[in-house]
Amino acid sequence: LYLTAPAMIQYILVQNRQGKTRLAKWFTPYEDNEKRKLATEVHRVVNSRDSKLANFVEFRTHKVVYRRYAGLFFCMCVDTEDNELARLEAIHLFVEILDFYFGNVCELDLVFNFYKVFAILDEIFLSGEVIETSKQVVISRMAQLDDTA
């Protein structure tokens, strides 16, 4: 019997159409110059794809699962054996929570409230794994954080 490591998220990127990274969460260690290179390459790949194609693509030795909401690309780099639809659902959950929390979220919310966005991200993801799938639980935890501030 062979045990394999569970599939995990390598990193999460949120980028605008121009390629400016608005949020980056790295679950795997990379050098800074490699992070910049990866962000540029991921943007090049997802931005150039036709909207009629699937929202996941082979990328180096991994897969990039992405979804475009308005002018932002929400991208996750995952292991090749990972479930793409589960990751698309995780992206959608993240965006739904952002939308509820900020009230119709926009790019400027991500820029000016990045600490709150990272707090939401940390409530959903830990060490490259989804740890919370309940929108209500995340919203209530964020309300608790807001009350203590």
N, CA, C and O of each residue as an XYZ file, in Angstrom:
596
protein
N       0.847     -1.176      0.000
C       0.000      0.000      0.000
C       0.895      1.243      0.000
O       1.750      1.416      0.869
N       0.674      2.096     -0.994
C       1.455      3.331     -1.102
C       0.590      4.508     -0.674
O      -0.544      4.663     -1.127
N       1.130      5.310      0.183
C       0.436      6.516      0.610
C       0.997      7.696     -0.163
O       2.213      7.862     -0.259
N       0.123      8.506     -0.705
C       0.561      9.699     -1.416
C       0.107     10.920     -0.641
O      -0.892     10.890      0.078
N       0.850     11.975     -0.801
C       0.492     13.225     -0.141
C      -0.791     13.760     -0.771
O      -0.977     13.647     -1.983
N      -1.671     14.337      0.034
C      -2.902     14.883     -0.537
C      -2.593     16.056     -1.460
O      -1.628     16.793     -1.257
N      -3.430     16.209     -2.469
C      -3.257     17.325     -3.395
C      -3.448     18.629     -2.626
O      -4.310     18.732     -1.753
N      -2.634     19.614     -2.965
C      -2.738     20.882     -2.241
C      -2.613     22.069     -3.180
O      -2.162     21.950     -4.320
N      -3.023     23.205     -2.667
C      -2.902     24.463     -3.394
C      -1.470     24.955     -3.206
O      -0.982     25.033     -2.079
N      -0.803     25.285     -4.301
C       0.556     25.808     -4.231
C       0.546     27.309     -3.917
O       1.304     27.786     -3.073
N      -0.332     28.039     -4.616
C      -0.462     29.477     -4.370
C      -1.767     29.984     -4.946
O      -2.378     29.353     -5.808
N      -2.180     31.147     -4.447
C      -3.390     31.825     -4.913
C      -2.980     33.215     -5.369
O      -2.273     33.929     -4.658
N      -3.430     33.592     -6.558
C      -3.158     34.924     -7.097
C      -4.467     35.587     -7.504
O      -5.352     34.939     -8.064
N      -4.585     36.871     -7.222
C      -5.680     37.678     -7.753
C      -5.021     38.800     -8.530
O      -4.262     39.596     -7.978
N      -5.323     38.854     -9.831
C      -4.686     39.831    -10.713
C      -5.741     40.546    -11.541
O      -6.788     39.986    -11.864
N      -5.441     41.804    -11.880
C      -6.356     42.513    -12.765
C      -6.009     42.200    -14.220
O      -5.063     41.462    -14.492
N      -6.770     42.758    -15.143
C      -6.566     42.446    -16.566
C      -5.215     42.929    -17.091
O      -4.705     42.399    -18.078
N      -4.641     43.931    -16.434
C      -3.346     44.452    -16.865
C      -2.185     43.622    -16.311
O      -1.036     43.841    -16.693
N      -2.468     42.684    -15.425
C      -1.422     41.837    -14.877
C      -0.901     42.269    -13.524
O       0.033     41.667    -12.995
N      -1.491     43.302    -12.960
C      -1.084     43.776    -11.630
C      -1.631     42.810    -10.573
O      -2.836     42.569    -10.497
N      -0.734     42.273     -9.774
C      -1.142     41.329     -8.736
C      -1.718     42.096     -7.556
O      -1.041     42.933     -6.959
N      -2.960     41.811     -7.225
C      -3.646     42.480     -6.127
C      -3.619     41.665     -4.844
O      -3.789     42.214     -3.755
N      -3.407     40.356     -4.965
C      -3.317     39.500     -3.801
C      -2.497     38.281     -4.187
O      -2.705     37.699     -5.251
N      -1.581     37.902     -3.341
C      -0.786     36.692     -3.577
C      -0.599     35.977     -2.239
O      -0.127     36.563     -1.265
N      -0.968     34.734     -2.214
C      -0.787     33.892     -1.019
C      -0.018     32.659     -1.462
O      -0.496     31.890     -2.297
N       1.166     32.469     -0.907
C       2.060     31.379     -1.302
C       2.080     30.317     -0.212
O       2.460     30.597      0.925
N       1.676     29.109     -0.554
C       1.695     27.999      0.398
C       2.941     27.134      0.222
O       3.237     26.281      1.058
N       3.661     27.360     -0.863
C       4.914     26.668     -1.153
C       5.999     27.728     -1.223
O       5.781     28.779     -1.827
N       7.159     27.492     -0.627
C       8.205     28.524     -0.648
C       8.828     28.705     -2.038
O       9.204     27.735     -2.697
N       8.925     29.949     -2.459
C       9.590     30.331     -3.700
C      10.446     31.556     -3.416
O      10.143     32.341     -2.517
N      11.506     31.712     -4.179
C      12.309     32.937     -4.111
C      11.476     34.096     -4.662
O      10.557     33.876     -5.450
N      11.789     35.327     -4.254
C      11.017     36.488     -4.696
C      11.005     36.653     -6.208
O       9.963     36.944     -6.795
N      12.162     36.467     -6.843
C      12.200     36.622     -8.306
C      11.393     35.527     -9.000
O      10.806     35.768    -10.055
N      11.358     34.329     -8.418
C      10.551     33.244     -8.978
C       9.061     33.544     -8.797
O       8.258     33.214     -9.670
N       8.686     34.159     -7.688
C       7.287     34.546     -7.470
C       6.830     35.541     -8.527
O       5.737     35.415     -9.081
N       7.681     36.542     -8.806
C       7.337     37.529     -9.829
C       7.201     36.880    -11.198
O       6.286     37.192    -11.960
N       8.122     35.976    -11.500
C       8.087     35.281    -12.780
C       6.825     34.420    -12.902
O       6.177     34.415    -13.949
N       6.478     33.696    -11.837
C       5.274     32.864    -11.846
C       4.019     33.714    -12.034
O       3.140     33.362    -12.820
N       3.938     34.825    -11.317
C       2.771     35.699    -11.431
C       2.625     36.227    -12.855
O       1.516     36.276    -13.387
N       3.720     36.615    -13.464
C       3.693     37.109    -14.840
C       3.266     36.014    -15.812
O       2.436     36.248    -16.692
N       3.828     34.829    -15.654
C       3.489     33.720    -16.556
C       2.043     33.271    -16.389
O       1.359     32.991    -17.373
N       1.578     33.203    -15.146
C       0.184     32.808    -14.910
C      -0.748     33.812    -15.569
O      -1.710     33.427    -16.232
N      -0.467     35.095    -15.390
C      -1.318     36.105    -16.014
C      -1.310     35.976    -17.535
O      -2.354     36.075    -18.180
N      -0.149     35.758    -18.091
C      -0.041     35.612    -19.545
C      -0.893     34.436    -20.031
O      -1.566     34.533    -21.057
N      -0.861     33.335    -19.296
C      -1.607     32.144    -19.697
C      -3.115     32.363    -19.588
O      -3.845     32.090    -20.540
N      -3.590     32.851    -18.441
C      -5.037     32.967    -18.252
C      -5.638     34.125    -19.033
O      -6.776     34.032    -19.494
N      -4.905     35.199    -19.187
C      -5.427     36.361    -19.905
C      -5.553     36.099    -21.401
O      -6.423     36.667    -22.062
N      -4.692     35.247    -21.933
C      -4.716     35.006    -23.378
C      -5.684     33.896    -23.780
O      -5.901     33.679    -24.972
N      -6.271     33.186    -22.810
C      -7.185     32.085    -23.144
C      -8.558     32.600    -23.535
O      -9.051     33.591    -22.996
N      -9.161     31.903    -24.483
C     -10.516     32.222    -24.924
C     -11.494     31.920    -23.786
O     -11.325     30.941    -23.060
N     -12.503     32.754    -23.638
C     -13.461     32.569    -22.549
C     -14.310     31.313    -22.715
O     -14.953     30.870    -21.763
N     -14.318     30.741    -23.907
C     -15.094     29.522    -24.148
C     -14.355     28.266    -23.700
O     -14.951     27.191    -23.626
N     -13.069     28.392    -23.400
C     -12.284     27.238    -22.965
C     -12.497     26.974    -21.472
O     -13.030     27.817    -20.750
N     -12.079     25.811    -21.030
C     -12.198     25.429    -19.621
C     -11.390     26.379    -18.740
O     -10.435     27.008    -19.196
N     -11.784     26.472    -17.482
C     -11.127     27.382    -16.543
C      -9.979     26.732    -15.800
O      -9.704     27.092    -14.655
N      -9.303     25.782    -16.426
C      -8.090     25.215    -15.860
C      -7.160     24.845    -16.999
O      -7.599     24.487    -18.092
N      -5.865     24.939    -16.722
C      -4.873     24.721    -17.758
C      -3.610     24.141    -17.121
O      -3.242     24.499    -16.002
N      -2.956     23.240    -17.854
C      -1.674     22.704    -17.382
C      -0.662     23.842    -17.368
O      -0.587     24.630    -18.311
N       0.115     23.922    -16.288
C       1.091     24.993    -16.137
C       2.324     24.426    -15.450
O       2.274     24.036    -14.283
N       3.423     24.385    -16.178
C       4.662     23.769    -15.693
C       4.346     22.356    -15.201
O       3.861     21.531    -15.975
N       4.613     22.069    -13.935
C       4.338     20.724    -13.414
C       3.043     20.694    -12.600
O       2.773     19.719    -11.898
N       2.246     21.755    -12.691
C       1.002     21.859    -11.928
C      -0.152     22.207    -12.869
O      -0.028     22.124    -14.091
N      -1.258     22.593    -12.277
C      -2.429     23.057    -12.994
C      -2.833     24.400    -12.423
O      -2.750     24.612    -11.214
N      -3.268     25.305    -13.277
C      -3.824     26.571    -12.819
C      -5.329     26.511    -13.034
O      -5.812     26.291    -14.145
N      -6.051     26.712    -11.948
C      -7.512     26.789    -11.986
C      -7.844     28.250    -11.757
O      -7.361     28.855    -10.800
N      -8.662     28.823    -12.624
C      -8.919     30.257    -12.520
C     -10.360     30.576    -12.854
O     -11.072     29.789    -13.476
N     -10.766     31.757    -12.420
C     -12.088     32.250    -12.747
C     -11.988     33.756    -12.832
O     -11.329     34.395    -12.012
N     -12.645     34.318    -13.828
C     -12.623     35.769    -13.992
C     -13.925     36.359    -13.474
O     -15.013     35.953    -13.882
N     -13.798     37.309    -12.584
C     -14.944     38.054    -12.066
C     -14.684     39.517    -12.387
O     -13.718     40.109    -11.906
N     -15.563     40.094    -13.209
C     -15.409     41.476    -13.674
C     -14.004     41.649    -14.254
O     -13.669     40.984    -15.235
N     -13.187     42.506    -13.687
C     -11.850     42.745    -14.220
C     -10.750     42.016    -13.482
O      -9.576     42.331    -13.673
N     -11.095     41.046    -12.640
C     -10.091     40.351    -11.842
C     -10.048     38.858    -12.157
O     -11.082     38.217    -12.347
N      -8.840     38.322    -12.209
C      -8.635     36.886    -12.356
C      -8.272     36.323    -10.985
O      -7.303     36.761    -10.365
N      -9.051     35.355    -10.516
C      -8.762     34.630     -9.278
C      -8.160     33.297     -9.694
O      -8.846     32.464    -10.287
N      -6.876     33.087     -9.387
C      -6.146     31.913     -9.863
C      -5.604     31.096     -8.698
O      -5.155     31.639     -7.689
N      -5.658     29.775     -8.862
C      -5.046     28.852     -7.907
C      -4.160     27.906     -8.679
O      -4.577     27.340     -9.689
N      -2.962     27.734     -8.218
C      -2.077     26.727     -8.786
C      -2.181     25.500     -7.888
O      -1.927     25.571     -6.685
N      -2.559     24.369     -8.494
C      -2.797     23.146     -7.718
C      -2.019     21.995     -8.324
O      -1.506     22.090     -9.439
N      -1.937     20.902     -7.572
C      -1.295     19.695     -8.076
C      -2.096     19.135     -9.250
O      -3.303     19.359     -9.346
N      -1.431     18.418    -10.127
C      -2.090     17.919    -11.345
C      -3.208     16.928    -11.047
O      -4.171     16.843    -11.809
N      -3.099     16.182     -9.957
C      -4.136     15.203     -9.649
C      -5.292     15.792     -8.836
O      -6.214     15.068     -8.458
N      -5.250     17.089     -8.566
C      -6.289     17.745     -7.787
C      -7.583     17.878     -8.595
O      -7.568     17.850     -9.826
N      -8.693     18.023     -7.884
C     -10.004     18.157     -8.490
C     -10.255     19.610     -8.893
O     -10.378     20.483     -8.034
N     -10.330     19.865    -10.185
C     -10.491     21.240    -10.684
C     -11.811     21.858    -10.254
O     -11.863     23.033     -9.891
N     -12.873     21.068    -10.296
C     -14.185     21.613     -9.955
C     -14.273     21.994     -8.475
O     -14.925     22.978     -8.125
N     -13.627     21.226     -7.620
C     -13.604     21.578     -6.197
C     -12.857     22.889     -5.987
O     -13.253     23.702     -5.152
N     -11.789     23.100     -6.733
C     -11.019     24.346     -6.611
C     -11.784     25.528     -7.199
O     -11.713     26.633     -6.661
N     -12.514     25.314     -8.297
C     -13.363     26.382     -8.835
C     -14.426     26.772     -7.810
O     -14.753     27.949     -7.653
N     -14.951     25.780     -7.127
C     -15.951     26.034     -6.087
C     -15.328     26.815     -4.920
O     -15.980     27.690     -4.350
N     -14.086     26.511     -4.564
C     -13.393     27.244     -3.496
C     -13.161     28.700     -3.904
O     -13.308     29.606     -3.083
N     -12.802     28.924     -5.161
C     -12.634     30.295     -5.665
C     -13.962     31.037     -5.565
O     -14.014     32.181     -5.115
N     -15.040     30.369     -5.992
C     -16.360     31.002     -5.961
C     -16.788     31.327     -4.524
O     -17.359     32.387     -4.271
N     -16.514     30.421     -3.593
C     -16.819     30.671     -2.188
C     -16.071     31.903     -1.688
O     -16.658     32.754     -1.019
N     -14.793     32.005     -2.004
C     -13.976     33.151     -1.604
C     -14.569     34.451     -2.146
O     -14.682     35.436     -1.416
N     -14.946     34.453     -3.423
C     -15.507     35.655     -4.045
C     -16.876     35.989     -3.443
O     -17.178     37.162     -3.219
N     -17.700     34.981     -3.179
C     -19.005     35.228     -2.557
C     -18.849     35.865     -1.176
O     -19.596     36.777     -0.822
N     -17.885     35.386     -0.404
C     -17.654     35.949      0.932
C     -17.133     37.379      0.823
O     -17.565     38.258      1.568
N     -16.208     37.612     -0.103
C     -15.725     38.981     -0.321
C     -16.875     39.893     -0.716
O     -16.990     41.013     -0.219
N     -17.721     39.411     -1.609
C     -18.856     40.188     -2.095
C     -19.820     40.528     -0.954
O     -20.299     41.658     -0.860
N     -20.098     39.562     -0.101
C     -20.991     39.787      1.030
C     -20.349     40.745      2.035
O     -21.004     41.664      2.527
N     -19.086     40.530      2.332
C     -18.392     41.323      3.355
C     -18.246     42.783      2.930
O     -18.508     43.690      3.720
N     -17.829     43.011      1.689
C     -17.595     44.381      1.220
C     -18.817     44.988      0.532
O     -18.837     46.189      0.263
N     -19.821     44.187      0.247
C     -20.992     44.708     -0.459
C     -20.644     45.028     -1.888
O     -20.323     46.172     -2.212
N     -20.703     44.028     -2.751
C     -20.317     44.160     -4.159
C     -18.842     44.558     -4.272
O     -18.517     45.697     -4.609
N     -17.975     43.620     -3.989
C     -16.528     43.857     -3.923
C     -15.976     44.359     -5.258
O     -16.439     43.956     -6.325
N     -14.994     45.232     -5.185
C     -14.307     45.712     -6.381
C     -12.796     45.680     -6.111
O     -12.353     45.395     -4.998
N     -12.036     45.975     -7.141
C     -10.576     45.921     -7.042
C     -10.044     46.846     -5.953
O      -9.088     46.496     -5.260
N     -10.639     48.003     -5.797
C     -10.167     48.956     -4.777
C     -10.366     48.422     -3.364
O      -9.578     48.733     -2.471
N     -11.416     47.615     -3.149
C     -11.595     46.985     -1.832
C     -10.410     46.088     -1.507
O      -9.941     46.058     -0.369
N      -9.924     45.354     -2.514
C      -8.775     44.476     -2.304
C      -7.512     45.277     -2.004
O      -6.686     44.862     -1.192
N      -7.369     46.411     -2.653
C      -6.172     47.238     -2.488
C      -6.158     47.934     -1.124
O      -5.151     47.897     -0.417
N      -7.276     48.566     -0.756
C      -7.299     49.383      0.458
C      -7.639     48.598      1.720
O      -7.419     49.090      2.827
N      -8.171     47.391      1.574
C      -8.510     46.569      2.739
C      -7.827     45.217      2.650
O      -8.416     44.189      2.987
N      -6.581     45.222      2.196
C      -5.875     43.972      1.961
C      -5.761     43.123      3.228
O      -5.781     41.894      3.153
N      -5.644     43.764      4.380
C      -5.523     43.008      5.634
C      -6.809     42.233      5.935
O      -6.751     41.128      6.474
N      -7.967     42.803      5.591
C      -9.232     42.090      5.776
C      -9.378     40.971      4.753
O      -9.910     39.906      5.064
N      -8.908     41.214      3.536
C      -8.962     40.183      2.493
C      -8.095     39.001      2.893
O      -8.498     37.850      2.726
N      -6.904     39.276      3.421
C      -6.032     38.196      3.886
C      -6.652     37.460      5.075
O      -6.490     36.246      5.198
N      -7.358     38.178      5.952
C      -8.027     37.528      7.082
C      -9.099     36.572      6.575
O      -9.226     35.460      7.087
N      -9.868     36.990      5.578
C     -10.887     36.110      4.982
C     -10.213     34.913      4.337
O     -10.654     33.777      4.510
N      -9.152     35.165      3.599
C      -8.412     34.079      2.940
C      -7.889     33.077      3.970
O      -7.955     31.866      3.759
N      -7.374     33.588      5.074
C      -6.837     32.718      6.127
C      -7.933     31.935      6.848
O      -7.660     30.872      7.404
N      -9.154     32.437      6.848
C     -10.267     31.698      7.444
C     -10.681     30.518      6.556
O     -11.188     29.512      7.053
N     -10.464     30.644      5.255
C     -10.893     29.595      4.311
C      -9.779     28.597      4.034
O     -10.028     27.393      3.977
N      -8.555     29.082      3.860
C      -7.437     28.231      3.452
C      -6.353     28.204      4.527
O      -6.072     29.215      5.171
N      -5.750     27.031      4.708
C      -4.634     26.880      5.630
C      -3.675     25.855      5.049
O      -4.075     24.733      4.740
N      -2.431     26.227      4.902
C      -1.381     25.321      4.416
C      -1.748     24.652      3.090
O      -1.435     23.481      2.871
N      -2.403     25.393      2.224
C      -2.732     24.850      0.907
C      -3.949     23.954      0.883
O      -4.173     23.240     -0.095
N      -4.736     23.977      1.937
C      -5.948     23.155      2.024
C      -7.134     24.038      2.388
O      -6.982     25.049      3.074
N      -8.313     23.648      1.922
C      -9.538     24.336      2.310
C      -9.924     23.831      3.693
O     -10.098     22.629      3.895
N     -10.058     24.746      4.642
C     -10.405     24.328      6.007
C     -11.806     24.752      6.417
O     -12.352     24.220      7.384
N     -12.397     25.703      5.700
C     -13.747     26.140      6.044
C     -14.557     26.357      4.774
O     -14.144     27.111      3.892
N     -15.698     25.704      4.679
C     -16.542     25.831      3.487
C     -17.865     26.515      3.787
O     -18.689     26.686      2.888
N     -18.078     26.904      5.024
C     -19.324     27.559      5.395
C     -19.173     29.076      5.307
O     -18.357     29.680      6.003
N     -19.972     29.666      4.443
C     -19.942     31.113      4.285
C     -20.345     31.802      5.594
O     -19.747     32.807      5.977
N     -21.347     31.268      6.270
C     -21.830     31.878      7.507
C     -20.778     31.853      8.617
O     -20.656     32.808      9.383
N     -20.028     30.768      8.698
C     -18.982     30.673      9.724
C     -17.905     31.720      9.479
O     -17.471     32.397     10.412
N     -17.472     31.857      8.231
C     -16.433     32.849      7.907
C     -16.943     34.259      8.168
O     -16.224     35.082      8.734
N     -18.165     34.545      7.766
C     -18.747     35.880      7.986
C     -18.836     36.177      9.477
O     -18.522     37.288      9.905
N     -19.261     35.198     10.274
C     -19.376     35.439     11.720
C     -17.994     35.639     12.357
O     -17.847     36.453     13.269
N     -16.997     34.911     11.888
C     -15.635     35.110     12.423
C     -15.111     36.496     12.060
O     -14.449     37.146     12.869
N     -15.409     36.943     10.850
C     -14.982     38.287     10.454
C     -15.705     39.349     11.280
O     -15.119     40.375     11.626
N     -16.971     39.106     11.594
C     -17.717     40.044     12.444
C     -17.097     40.099     13.840
O     -17.015     41.167     14.448
N     -16.662     38.942     14.345
C     -15.982     38.919     15.650
C     -14.684     39.711     15.598
O     -14.365     40.443     16.535
N     -13.933     39.567     14.507
C     -12.690     40.335     14.356
C     -12.966     41.821     14.282
O     -12.229     42.624     14.854
N     -14.040     42.196     13.569
C     -14.396     43.613     13.462
C     -14.822     44.185     14.817
O     -14.553     45.348     15.118
N     -15.488     43.360     15.630
C     -15.936     43.818     16.939
C     -14.783     44.053     17.901
O     -14.854     44.935     18.757
N     -13.714     43.260     17.763
C     -12.575     43.399     18.660
C     -11.642     44.548     18.245
O     -10.814     44.995     19.038
N     -11.777     45.008     17.035
C     -10.893     46.090     16.544
C     -11.361     47.438     17.006
O     -10.737     48.450     16.686
